[in-house]
Amino acid sequence: MNCVGWMGVAVFVQAALAAGEPVLNFTTDALPVLKKYCIGCHGGEKTKGGVNLAQYKDTPDMTREPKMWETAIRAIADREMPPESKPQPTDKERDTLWKWIESALKNVDTSKLPKDPGRVTAHRLSRVEYNNTIRDLLGVDNHPANAFPADGSGGGGFDNNADTLFIPPILMEKLLDAAGEILDKAADDRIRFSFVASAPNLREEARSVVDRFASRAFRRPVAKNEIDRLMRLFDMADTKGSSVKDSLKLVFKAVLVSPNFLYRIETDPSGIEPHPLKDYELANRLSYFIWASMPDEELFALAEKKSLQNPETIAKQVKRMLADPKAIGLTENFCAQWLGIQNFKTSAPPDRKRFPAFTPSLRDAMYAETIAFFDAVIRQDGSILDLLDSDYTFVNEELSKHYGLAPVKGPELQRVKLTDKSRGGLVGMGSVLALTSYPLRTSPVLRGKWVLSEMLGAPPPPPPANVKVLPPDDKEKDGKSFRERLELHRKKPECAGCHARMDPIGFGLENFDPTGKFRAENSGVKVDASGVLTTGEKFTGPAELRAALMKKKDDCLRNVTERMISYALGRGIENYDSWTIKSIVDTVRKENYKGATLVREIALSYPFRNRRGESNSK
């Protein structure tokens, strides 16, 4: 074990002694349990899930694979491991193992660990970022990038992941076409196309305009040689007899297809060591994280003064930026992609013959409800815990009728207090409930998987090959209800483990039909919304399910933190990010789970404010 590992263990021992708690020892307490119940599948030649516990002969270095140990502690505490088909540890053995892992992780002194901020590839503007940047640069709000090819999604599942944002030939053609159309629509109060033809020093004035435009478009000061190259285009057009306006348009078109505009470029000094971002680079990270657009004048001014490295300044800017309407760039883009509802308005809807109330306008309202709700959590002093359970939501007249709530008037969303305990949090929203259903029936499997994956960050593995597909309808067949047929499916050895985790959660949401409407009966049969979690905890209905999920609130917080920091950085999460995530989670928990605190702490985090050189092999 290296010195960092021993240091973490020593700190853990000292903390336990100071608290008067018995010190659990890995070799004498934890390792025997691992050998007895775990290493058979996770050691030697067998390393299921890529987890090899046989390598630990002495106290593990918890700083090396914290993510693996965090996953282990959840699986042990939730009784998901060992599988039901394997011998089970006693309550005392299970308690000893997860307590040792929890204590060892909790007491690592992260201030002594080597830091690695990771490295983000040069980041091409996504379609959303391109549209917003053009809007704020030129006042053109016709969403030109909607005609571009769709962006991919890499680590973290977000379309702003730098590793997937390349420029294929077809996109280059679209970018050239868009640049010309954008400049035709741009307002002259905005880029000063016009000059007095007889004005003295016309070229100097044109150069000043080009300098101003390019500096804003490149989102940093522009060097003299860069302006010289752009002015050669101006001179060429001028020599051919073009007007000043047309000459400037040619220059501006070159700016809009330049890599300096299309990419968020961060430079490295010589060497491979981690280093702070430059002020303009940090201004860009902040603006594209919170606004999905370019910095405004205040951020540019702070960058020019080299004031953005100050943590107090960053915290103040985050608060200001979240209060700006442009922060919908974070709440909508992050929320829709994280929850998987970005395509909700165009995905296959519930069958209109079976569910005629599910109109396009109702679907739009459901989508808008989810975005407005998340916006309240992040920007209106809300709590991350509201995502699991809340006493409010946002509805318009049509959606309130569909949910059976007290009526509201008009097509605009309004915040309403929920008195019906069956609804609340994300799992009570029509967008999620419809998205995780089939056209003719609900899907306890899809709903349970969605909660595990998107809410708790504990996705089940993919189903085995050639698994039998359940019927698309939930009508009784061969004298058995749909739930009874699903129960038979769950008993198959190759299916039991995952379904034991997913299905009970989905059963707890069975009071909601595929459109998110509450139902007590289905086809004249009382809905069975009861379930039993792997921990043995029983519940019935969505209200009791949410109460059970609230016991996993820190899993939810950790998951949201992981997803949002991946979105903020534009890259997937790596093992070395685990301690940063843990630090952010600890701070947000201490500050009552506030959504705005999460955004602030990500902006203040080490990987957000730093990067490392290209040749680092970590």
C-alpha distance (Angstrom), angle and dihedral (degrees) to the residues before:
residue distance angle dihedral
M1 . . .
N2 3.80 . .
C3 3.78 124.8 .
V4 3.80 92.8 -98.4
G5 3.81 91.0 57.9
W6 3.80 93.4 48.4
M7 3.79 89.7 46.9
G8 3.83 91.2 54.7
V9 3.80 92.3 49.1
A10 3.80 92.0 47.0
V11 3.79 91.4 52.6
F12 3.82 89.6 49.2
V13 3.82 92.2 52.3
Q14 3.80 93.0 48.2
A15 3.81 91.9 49.3
A16 3.79 92.5 49.6
L17 3.79 92.7 49.1
A18 3.80 91.4 48.4
A19 3.81 90.1 52.2
G20 3.79 91.9 50.1
E21 3.82 91.5 -119.3
P22 3.82 123.5 140.0
V23 3.79 110.5 -99.4
L24 3.81 111.5 -122.0
N25 3.77 113.5 -144.5
F26 3.79 121.3 -147.5
T27 3.80 96.3 -145.4
T28 3.80 97.7 45.4
D29 3.83 102.0 28.5
A30 3.81 111.8 24.5
L31 3.81 105.1 26.8
P32 3.84 95.6 59.5
V33 3.81 89.9 55.4
L34 3.81 91.6 47.8
K35 3.79 91.2 50.2
K36 3.79 92.7 47.7
Y37 3.80 99.7 47.3
C38 3.82 112.1 9.6
I39 3.80 116.1 32.3
G40 3.80 92.7 65.2
C41 3.83 88.5 73.8
H42 3.80 99.4 20.5
G43 3.77 104.2 45.5
G44 3.77 145.8 54.3
E45 3.79 112.2 9.7
K46 3.81 90.9 -14.2
T47 3.78 113.6 71.9
K48 3.79 106.2 158.8
G49 3.76 112.6 -167.1
G50 3.80 89.2 10.4
V51 3.82 90.0 -77.1
N52 3.82 114.8 137.7
L53 3.79 111.3 -175.2
A54 3.81 94.0 165.9
Q55 3.81 89.6 79.6
Y56 3.81 91.1 72.2
K57 3.79 108.8 86.8
D58 3.78 93.3 150.3
T59 3.80 135.9 21.0
P60 3.84 105.7 -40.0
D61 3.75 122.0 -121.9
M62 3.80 97.2 -113.8
T63 3.80 90.6 -164.9
R64 3.80 93.1 68.5
E65 3.81 103.0 60.7
P66 3.81 108.5 10.5
K67 3.81 92.2 150.3
M68 3.80 91.2 58.3
W69 3.82 92.4 49.6
E70 3.82 91.4 46.3
T71 3.80 89.4 53.5
A72 3.81 90.0 47.4
I73 3.79 94.1 52.5
R74 3.83 91.8 51.7
A75 3.79 92.4 48.2
I76 3.82 91.6 49.2
A77 3.80 95.8 44.6
D78 3.82 92.3 46.6
R79 3.82 91.1 46.6
E80 3.77 91.3 -122.1
M81 3.78 89.8 127.3
P82 2.94 131.9 85.8
P83 3.85 93.7 34.6
E84 3.79 117.0 -113.7
S85 3.81 90.3 -106.6
K86 3.82 91.1 61.7
P87 3.83 130.1 72.3
Q88 3.80 110.0 -80.8
P89 3.82 126.7 -133.9
T90 3.77 119.3 -122.3
D91 3.78 118.2 -103.3
K92 3.81 88.8 -103.7
E93 3.81 92.8 51.7
R94 3.80 92.5 47.1
D95 3.80 90.9 46.9
T96 3.81 92.0 49.8
L97 3.78 93.8 50.5
W98 3.78 99.2 48.0
K99 3.80 92.3 41.6
W100 3.78 90.5 54.0
I101 3.81 92.0 49.9
E102 3.80 92.4 45.1
S103 3.80 93.3 49.6
A104 3.79 94.5 44.9
L105 3.81 92.4 50.7
K106 3.79 94.1 42.9
N107 3.77 95.2 52.4
V108 3.79 102.4 47.5
D109 3.81 107.6 122.2
T110 3.79 98.6 -128.1
S111 3.81 93.0 -174.9
K112 3.80 88.3 72.3
L113 3.80 96.1 51.3
P114 3.81 123.5 102.8
K115 3.80 109.9 -105.2
D116 3.78 127.0 -129.8
P117 3.82 117.0 179.8
G118 3.79 92.8 -174.3
R119 3.76 124.5 -132.5
V120 3.80 128.6 -92.9
T121 3.80 120.3 -149.9
A122 3.81 116.9 -123.6
H123 3.79 99.7 -71.5
R124 3.79 119.1 -131.1
L125 3.79 113.2 -153.2
S126 3.80 111.4 -99.7
R127 3.79 118.8 -131.4
V128 3.80 91.9 -96.2
E129 3.80 91.9 46.5
Y130 3.80 91.3 48.1
N131 3.80 92.8 51.6
N132 3.79 93.0 47.6
T133 3.80 93.4 45.2
I134 3.81 92.2 51.2
R135 3.81 88.4 48.5
D136 3.80 93.1 53.2
L137 3.80 95.3 38.6
L138 3.80 100.3 45.4
G139 3.78 107.7 9.1
V140 3.83 91.4 -114.3
D141 3.80 110.6 139.6
N142 3.81 103.8 172.3
H143 3.84 94.7 109.3
P144 3.82 98.1 -119.4
A145 3.83 92.9 -179.5
N146 3.81 91.3 64.7
A147 3.82 85.6 84.9
F148 3.81 92.0 54.8
P149 3.82 122.5 98.4
A150 3.80 112.8 -87.0
D151 3.80 117.0 -88.6
G152 3.78 118.2 -116.3
S153 3.78 125.0 -127.4
G154 3.78 125.5 -129.4
G155 3.78 134.8 174.1
G156 3.78 109.5 -4.4
G157 3.81 91.2 22.5
F158 3.82 96.9 -101.2
D159 3.79 126.9 133.7
N160 3.82 91.5 -134.1
N161 3.81 92.0 67.2
A162 3.81 104.2 131.7
D163 3.80 95.4 -145.0
T164 3.81 92.3 64.2
L165 3.81 99.2 41.5
F166 3.80 102.8 93.3
I167 3.83 127.0 141.7
P168 3.81 114.7 -113.6
P169 3.84 117.6 -166.9
I170 3.81 93.5 -100.1
L171 3.80 90.5 55.7
M172 3.81 91.3 49.9
E173 3.79 89.1 55.9
K174 3.80 90.7 49.5
L175 3.80 91.0 48.9
L176 3.80 92.2 53.1
D177 3.80 92.0 49.0
A178 3.81 92.4 45.6
A179 3.82 93.1 50.9
G180 3.81 92.1 58.0
E181 3.82 93.6 45.5
I182 3.80 92.0 47.1
L183 3.80 93.0 52.7
D184 3.81 91.0 49.0
K185 3.80 88.9 56.0
A186 3.81 97.2 40.5
A187 3.82 117.6 111.7
D188 3.85 116.8 -114.8
D189 4.52 86.1 -140.9
R190 3.86 77.0 68.6
I191 3.93 111.6 48.2
R192 3.80 103.7 11.1
F193 3.80 99.6 -125.7
S194 3.80 94.4 170.1
F195 3.80 128.5 77.8
V196 3.77 134.3 172.5
A197 3.81 100.8 -98.2
S198 3.80 93.4 -140.8
A199 3.80 95.5 46.3
P200 3.81 114.4 127.5
N201 3.80 117.9 -113.4
L202 3.79 91.6 20.9
R203 3.79 92.8 163.3
E204 3.81 92.0 52.1
E205 3.76 90.1 51.7
A206 3.82 90.4 48.6
R207 3.80 89.5 49.3
S208 3.80 89.9 52.4
V209 3.80 90.7 52.5
V210 3.81 91.8 48.2
D211 3.81 90.5 48.6
R212 3.80 91.6 51.2
F213 3.81 94.1 46.0
A214 3.80 96.1 44.6
S215 3.81 92.4 46.8
R216 3.79 91.2 54.5
A217 3.81 93.7 41.4
F218 3.83 93.0 48.2
R219 3.81 88.9 42.2
R220 3.79 93.0 -133.4
P221 3.84 139.1 63.8
V222 3.80 111.3 -67.1
A223 3.81 119.8 -130.6
K224 3.80 121.9 -122.5
N225 3.81 93.7 -112.9
E226 3.82 90.0 53.5
I227 3.81 90.7 54.8
D228 3.81 90.1 45.7
R229 3.82 90.5 57.3
L230 3.80 92.3 48.0
M231 3.79 92.5 48.0
R232 3.81 89.9 55.2
L233 3.81 86.3 66.3
F234 3.80 89.9 50.0
D235 3.83 90.9 50.4
M236 3.81 92.4 47.7
A237 3.80 92.0 52.9
D238 3.80 91.6 43.3
T239 3.83 90.9 51.8
K240 3.81 89.6 53.9
G241 3.79 89.7 55.1
S242 3.79 100.2 -102.0
S243 3.78 118.4 155.0
V244 3.79 119.7 -105.7
K245 3.79 88.9 -106.6
D246 3.81 93.8 52.3
S247 3.80 91.6 44.2
L248 3.77 90.4 53.4
K249 3.81 91.1 46.6
L250 3.78 89.6 57.4
V251 3.81 90.1 52.3
F252 3.79 93.0 46.0
K253 3.81 91.2 49.1
A254 3.80 88.6 55.2
V255 3.79 88.8 50.8
L256 3.82 92.4 51.5
V257 3.82 93.1 53.3
S258 3.79 94.6 41.6
P259 3.82 118.1 113.5
N260 3.80 85.9 -126.6
F261 3.82 88.7 66.5
L262 3.79 100.0 33.5
Y263 3.80 94.3 47.2
R264 3.77 134.1 51.9
I265 3.78 96.9 -134.9
E266 3.81 121.2 -163.9
T267 3.79 117.4 -172.0
D268 3.79 129.7 -144.6
P269 3.78 126.1 -143.7
S270 3.79 118.4 -133.3
G271 3.76 112.7 -65.7
I272 3.79 134.0 38.8
E273 3.78 101.9 -100.9
P274 3.82 121.9 118.6
H275 3.79 112.7 -93.5
P276 3.82 138.3 178.6
L277 3.77 119.0 -94.2
K278 3.77 117.0 -107.7
D279 3.79 114.5 -104.4
Y280 3.81 95.9 -104.7
E281 3.81 90.1 47.6
L282 3.79 90.1 51.8
A283 3.81 90.5 48.0
N284 3.80 88.1 55.3
R285 3.80 93.5 48.7
L286 3.79 90.4 51.5
S287 3.79 95.5 47.3
Y288 3.79 96.5 44.9
F289 3.80 91.1 45.4
I290 3.81 96.4 51.3
W291 3.81 103.2 22.6
A292 3.81 103.5 22.3
S293 3.80 83.9 -134.1
M294 3.79 144.0 82.5
P295 3.82 124.3 -64.5
D296 3.78 119.1 -87.7
E297 3.80 126.6 -129.9
E298 3.81 93.6 -85.5
L299 3.80 92.9 55.1
F300 3.80 90.7 45.7
A301 3.81 90.4 50.6
L302 3.81 92.2 50.3
A303 3.80 90.4 48.3
E304 3.79 90.8 50.6
K305 3.82 89.5 52.7
K306 3.84 90.3 46.7
S307 3.81 89.4 -124.4
L308 3.78 100.4 129.5
Q309 3.79 95.7 85.8
N310 3.81 89.3 71.9
P311 3.85 110.0 99.8
E312 3.79 91.8 -145.5
T313 3.80 89.7 54.2
I314 3.79 91.6 50.1
A315 3.80 91.9 49.3
K316 3.79 90.7 49.5
Q317 3.81 91.8 49.1
V318 3.80 92.6 49.3
K319 3.80 89.7 54.2
R320 3.81 91.5 48.3
M321 3.80 93.7 45.7
L322 3.80 94.2 48.6
A323 3.80 88.9 54.3
D324 3.81 90.5 55.3
P325 3.84 116.9 93.2
K326 3.80 88.0 -126.6
A327 3.82 87.7 73.3
I328 3.80 85.5 85.0
G329 3.82 80.1 85.8
L330 3.80 87.8 74.3
T331 3.78 100.7 34.9
E332 3.80 96.0 48.0
N333 3.80 102.6 34.6
F334 3.78 95.8 42.6
C335 3.79 96.5 38.7
A336 3.81 97.0 46.3
Q337 3.80 93.5 48.6
W338 3.79 95.8 41.3
L339 3.80 93.7 50.5
G340 3.80 93.6 39.2
I341 3.81 95.1 -121.7
Q342 3.82 96.8 117.6
N343 3.81 89.1 104.9
F344 3.79 95.8 35.4
K345 3.79 94.3 110.9
T346 3.81 91.8 54.1
S347 3.81 101.3 34.3
A348 3.81 124.7 102.5
P349 3.82 105.7 -71.4
P350 3.79 128.6 -148.1
D351 3.78 110.4 -75.2
R352 3.82 107.9 -80.1
K353 3.81 93.1 -148.2
R354 3.80 91.2 54.8
F355 3.82 94.2 36.5
P356 3.83 108.8 26.9
A357 3.82 92.4 167.1
F358 3.81 90.7 69.5
T359 3.80 98.3 94.4
P360 3.82 127.0 169.0
S361 3.80 89.4 -108.4
L362 3.81 90.8 52.8
R363 3.79 90.1 50.7
D364 3.81 90.4 50.8
A365 3.80 90.0 51.1
M366 3.81 91.4 50.8
Y367 3.79 91.3 52.4
A368 3.79 91.5 46.8
E369 3.83 90.4 48.6
T370 3.80 91.4 58.4
I371 3.80 93.9 48.0
A372 3.81 93.2 46.1
F373 3.80 90.4 48.1
F374 3.80 93.6 51.7
D375 3.80 89.4 44.5
A376 3.81 88.7 57.3
V377 3.81 90.7 50.5
I378 3.80 93.7 51.3
R379 3.79 104.7 31.4
Q380 3.81 107.0 23.9
D381 3.78 101.5 56.6
G382 3.79 92.3 -91.7
S383 3.79 128.5 153.7
I384 3.79 129.5 -111.3
L385 3.80 85.5 -133.4
D386 3.81 89.0 67.1
L387 3.80 85.9 73.1
L388 3.81 88.2 67.6
D389 3.80 98.5 37.3
S390 3.78 132.7 -2.0
D391 3.78 140.5 164.0
Y392 3.81 94.6 -140.5
T393 3.79 141.8 52.8
F394 3.82 139.8 164.8
V395 3.81 121.7 -101.4
N396 3.78 141.3 157.6
E397 3.79 127.2 -147.3
E398 3.80 95.9 -80.9
L399 3.80 95.3 45.1
S400 3.80 94.5 45.3
K401 3.82 89.7 55.0
H402 3.79 90.9 48.0
Y403 3.79 91.4 51.8
G404 3.81 92.3 44.1
L405 3.82 92.6 -120.6
A406 3.78 129.2 146.4
P407 3.82 105.0 -69.4
V408 3.79 122.7 -96.8
K409 3.79 124.9 -171.6
G410 3.78 130.0 -121.5
P411 3.81 139.1 15.2
E412 3.82 95.9 -79.5
L413 3.79 120.4 98.9
Q414 3.79 116.2 -108.6
R415 3.78 129.6 -170.6
V416 3.81 109.6 -114.7
K417 3.78 133.5 -177.3
L418 3.79 114.5 -118.9
T419 3.78 117.3 -132.7
D420 3.81 94.3 168.5
K421 3.82 106.2 89.5
S422 3.80 91.5 -156.1
R423 3.79 92.5 73.3
G424 3.79 129.9 54.3
G425 3.79 139.2 104.6
L426 3.78 124.8 27.7
V427 3.81 95.3 -55.3
G428 3.81 89.7 63.8
M429 3.80 95.1 54.6
G430 3.78 123.4 107.3
S431 3.81 94.0 -134.2
V432 3.80 92.3 59.4
L433 3.81 95.1 39.6
A434 3.81 93.7 49.4
L435 3.80 93.1 42.6
T436 3.80 90.6 55.1
S437 3.80 95.0 48.6
Y438 3.77 136.0 77.9
P439 3.82 121.7 -119.9
L440 3.82 92.7 -99.1
R441 3.81 103.8 28.6
T442 3.76 146.8 14.4
S443 3.80 120.6 -98.1
P444 3.80 117.0 -139.9
V445 3.80 86.8 -174.5
L446 3.81 95.2 55.2
R447 3.80 92.4 42.2
G448 3.79 93.2 48.9
K449 3.79 91.7 46.3
W450 3.82 90.5 49.4
V451 3.81 92.4 53.5
L452 3.80 92.4 47.3
S453 3.80 94.4 45.4
E454 3.79 105.4 35.2
M455 3.80 102.3 27.8
L456 3.80 104.7 31.9
G457 3.80 102.1 24.1
A458 3.79 92.6 -128.5
P459 3.82 105.1 115.0
P460 3.80 118.9 -175.9
P461 3.81 117.9 -123.6
P462 3.81 118.5 -94.6
P463 3.82 116.6 -83.4
P464 3.80 118.7 -92.0
A465 3.79 118.9 -94.6
N466 3.79 118.6 -85.3
V467 3.80 93.2 15.6
K468 3.81 111.9 168.7
V469 3.79 112.4 -104.7
L470 3.80 118.1 -130.8
P471 3.83 117.9 -124.9
P472 3.82 118.8 -86.4
D473 3.83 92.9 -123.3
D474 3.80 130.5 60.6
K475 3.78 97.5 -143.2
E476 3.79 118.7 129.2
K477 3.79 113.6 -88.4
D478 3.82 130.3 -173.0
G479 3.79 88.9 -4.1
K480 3.80 92.6 -58.6
S481 3.79 129.0 111.8
F482 3.79 119.9 -129.4
R483 3.80 90.5 -104.6
E484 3.80 91.2 52.5
R485 3.79 90.7 51.6
L486 3.80 89.9 49.0
E487 3.81 90.1 50.4
L488 3.82 89.3 55.5
H489 3.80 89.7 50.0
R490 3.81 90.3 51.4
K491 3.81 92.3 56.3
K492 3.79 93.1 66.1
P493 3.83 107.6 107.7
E494 3.79 93.5 -130.2
C495 3.82 91.2 52.5
A496 3.79 104.8 33.8
G497 3.81 100.5 84.7
C498 3.79 98.1 55.3
H499 3.79 95.9 36.1
A500 3.80 90.3 52.9
R501 3.79 86.7 62.7
M502 3.80 100.0 39.4
D503 3.78 108.4 34.5
P504 3.82 101.2 57.6
I505 3.81 90.2 55.2
G506 3.80 90.5 49.1
F507 3.81 91.3 47.3
G508 3.80 88.9 56.3
L509 3.83 88.1 61.4
E510 3.81 96.3 48.6
N511 3.81 91.0 106.3
F512 3.82 85.4 75.5
D513 3.78 116.9 75.2
P514 3.85 122.1 -145.2
T515 3.81 90.2 -80.3
G516 3.80 94.5 51.2
K517 3.81 93.1 -106.4
F518 3.80 115.8 142.3
R519 3.79 116.7 -112.4
A520 3.79 132.9 179.9
E521 3.81 92.7 -170.4
N522 3.79 136.3 32.4
S523 3.82 116.9 -154.7
G524 3.79 89.7 -18.3
V525 3.82 94.4 -51.2
K526 3.79 121.6 111.8
V527 3.78 111.0 -108.4
D528 3.80 114.1 -113.0
A529 3.81 103.9 -144.9
S530 3.80 96.7 166.1
G531 3.77 125.2 122.0
V532 3.79 143.9 169.7
L533 3.82 119.7 -141.4
T534 3.80 122.2 -142.2
T535 3.81 87.2 -101.8
G536 3.81 89.0 62.7
E537 3.81 93.0 -109.1
K538 3.81 112.0 145.9
F539 3.80 126.8 -151.0
T540 3.78 141.0 163.6
G541 3.79 124.7 -147.7
P542 3.79 134.6 -5.7
A543 3.83 96.8 -66.9
E544 3.81 93.3 57.3
L545 3.81 90.7 41.0
R546 3.80 90.7 55.8
A547 3.80 89.6 49.7
A548 3.81 88.4 54.7
L549 3.80 91.6 47.6
M550 3.81 90.7 51.3
K551 3.80 87.2 65.6
K552 3.80 85.6 65.8
K553 3.79 93.8 51.3
D554 3.79 93.9 126.9
D555 3.80 90.5 53.2
C556 3.80 87.3 54.2
L557 3.80 92.2 48.1
R558 3.79 92.4 48.5
N559 3.80 90.9 48.9
V560 3.82 94.4 49.3
T561 3.81 89.1 47.4
E562 3.80 92.3 52.0
R563 3.79 92.1 47.9
M564 3.79 95.3 46.0
I565 3.80 96.1 46.7
S566 3.80 88.9 50.2
Y567 3.81 88.5 52.3
A568 3.80 91.8 46.2
L569 3.80 94.2 50.1
G570 3.79 96.9 39.7
R571 3.81 92.8 -130.4
G572 3.77 140.6 84.9
I573 3.80 123.0 -87.7
E574 3.80 115.8 -94.6
N575 3.78 130.7 -161.0
Y576 3.80 91.8 -103.7
D577 3.83 89.6 59.6
S578 3.82 92.3 65.7
W579 3.79 95.9 90.2
T580 3.81 92.6 48.0
I581 3.80 89.1 52.2
K582 3.80 91.1 48.3
S583 3.82 91.1 51.2
I584 3.82 92.2 50.0
V585 3.81 91.9 47.4
D586 3.81 90.9 50.8
T587 3.82 92.0 51.7
V588 3.81 94.8 46.1
R589 3.80 90.5 48.5
K590 3.81 90.9 52.0
E591 3.81 90.3 51.0
N592 3.81 94.4 54.5
Y593 3.81 97.2 -93.2
K594 3.82 93.3 -72.7
G595 3.80 114.5 179.4
A596 3.81 93.3 -142.9
T597 3.80 89.4 54.1
L598 3.80 89.2 57.8
V599 3.81 91.9 54.5
R600 3.81 91.7 46.5
E601 3.80 94.4 49.0
I602 3.80 92.4 49.4
A603 3.81 89.9 51.9
L604 3.82 89.6 49.8
S605 3.80 94.7 45.7
Y606 3.78 123.6 114.9
P607 3.84 97.4 -116.5
F608 3.80 91.7 48.0
R609 3.82 92.6 54.3
N610 3.81 98.8 36.9
R611 3.80 142.8 44.8
R612 3.77 136.9 -174.1
G613 3.78 132.7 -127.3
E614 3.78 123.5 -89.8
S615 3.79 100.9 -109.1
N616 3.78 96.5 55.9
S617 3.80 107.1 121.6
K618 3.82 97.3 -158.8
